[in-house]
Amino acid sequence: MQPHRSALILLALNAGIALAHAAPGDAGRGAGVFDSQCAECHSLKEGKNKKGPSLFASFGRKAGTVADFVYSEPMKQSGIVWTADRLAAYLASPKTVVPGGKMKLDEPINQQDIADVIAFLAIPRAH
């Protein structure tokens, strides 16, 4: 197994364990986390990309597939399908999960904020 792949698997497992021990995600609180840490770069509106792709209906979607958004090659080739566990690992350390990707965080996100923003993103939205 490639060394970076092993690190990715360990990170995903650790993120899943941390989420399992965090309080359940609070979608209301997650809206605030999204507004303060995600909304500058991401929209929740279908087809509205910003610095980052729209996160409309992102659960279950393959990474790197939003139309009209220019992704990094590493993201397009990542093979990631966005599940709660994969998103948790990615938000905990985007550069570890997708080395060479464009995602940057101004400050680390704690595990409870990750659980909350995932709960918020999981809410179905109208087109």
C-alpha positions in Angstrom: 0.0 0.0 0.0 1.3 3.5 -0.8 2.4 5.5 2.2 0.1 8.5 1.5 -2.8 6.0 1.1 -2.1 4.5 4.5 -2.1 8.0 6.1 -5.4 8.8 4.3 -7.0 5.6 5.7 -5.8 6.4 9.2 -7.0 9.9 9.0 -10.5 8.8 7.8 -10.7 6.2 10.6 -9.6 8.8 13.2 -12.2 11.3 11.9 -14.9 8.7 12.0 -13.9 7.8 15.6 -13.8 11.4 16.6 -17.3 12.0 15.1 -18.6 8.9 16.8 -17.5 10.5 20.1 -18.6 14.0 19.3 -22.2 15.0 20.2 -24.6 14.5 17.3 -24.4 17.2 14.7 -26.7 20.2 15.2 -27.9 21.5 11.8 -28.9 24.9 13.3 -25.4 25.4 14.7 -24.0 24.0 11.5 -25.6 26.8 9.6 -23.6 29.3 11.6 -20.4 27.3 11.1 -21.1 27.2 7.4 -21.8 31.0 7.3 -18.6 31.8 9.2 -16.2 29.3 7.7 -17.5 28.0 4.4 -19.8 30.5 2.7 -17.1 32.8 1.5 -16.0 30.1 -0.9 -19.0 27.8 -1.3 -22.7 28.3 -2.2 -25.6 26.1 -1.3 -27.4 27.1 -4.5 -27.5 24.7 -7.4 -25.2 25.9 -10.2 -23.7 28.8 -8.2 -20.0 28.2 -7.8 -17.7 30.6 -6.0 -14.0 30.1 -5.2 -15.1 26.6 -4.5 -17.9 24.5 -6.1 -21.5 24.7 -5.1 -22.3 22.3 -2.2 -25.9 21.8 -3.3 -26.8 18.1 -3.1 -23.2 17.2 -2.3 -23.9 14.0 -0.3 -23.4 11.0 -2.5 -21.9 13.0 -5.3 -18.5 12.1 -6.7 -15.8 14.7 -6.0 -14.8 16.9 -8.9 -18.0 16.6 -10.8 -19.8 20.0 -10.4 -20.4 21.4 -13.9 -18.7 24.7 -14.7 -16.2 24.5 -11.9 -12.4 24.1 -12.5 -11.1 21.5 -10.1 -7.5 20.6 -9.4 -6.4 17.4 -11.0 -5.9 15.7 -7.6 -9.5 16.4 -6.7 -10.8 15.1 -10.1 -8.7 12.0 -9.7 -9.4 11.4 -6.0 -12.3 8.9 -6.5 -14.0 10.4 -3.4 -17.8 10.0 -3.0 -18.9 12.5 -0.4 -20.3 10.7 2.6 -20.4 12.0 6.1 -17.2 10.1 7.0 -15.3 11.2 3.9 -16.4 14.8 4.4 -15.4 14.7 8.1 -11.9 13.5 7.2 -11.6 16.1 4.4 -12.7 19.0 6.7 -10.3 17.8 9.4 -7.3 17.9 6.9 -8.1 18.7 3.3 -4.4 18.6 2.2 -4.0 15.1 3.7 -7.1 13.7 2.1 -6.4 15.3 -1.3 -2.7 16.2 -1.6 -2.3 19.0 -4.1 -6.0 20.1 -3.9 -7.0 23.7 -3.8 -9.1 23.7 -0.6 -7.6 25.8 2.2 -9.0 26.5 5.6 -8.1 29.7 7.3 -8.3 27.9 10.7 -8.7 24.3 11.7 -12.3 23.1 12.3 -13.0 21.2 15.6 -14.8 17.9 15.5 -18.0 19.3 16.9 -18.1 22.0 14.2 -17.5 19.4 11.6 -20.4 17.2 12.9 -22.6 20.3 12.9 -21.8 21.5 9.4 -22.2 18.0 8.1 -25.7 17.9 9.7 -26.5 21.2 8.1 -25.2 20.1 4.6 -27.3 16.9 4.9 -30.5 18.9 4.9 -32.3 18.5 1.5 -32.6 21.8 -0.4 -35.0 22.7 -3.1 -33.6 23.3 -6.6 
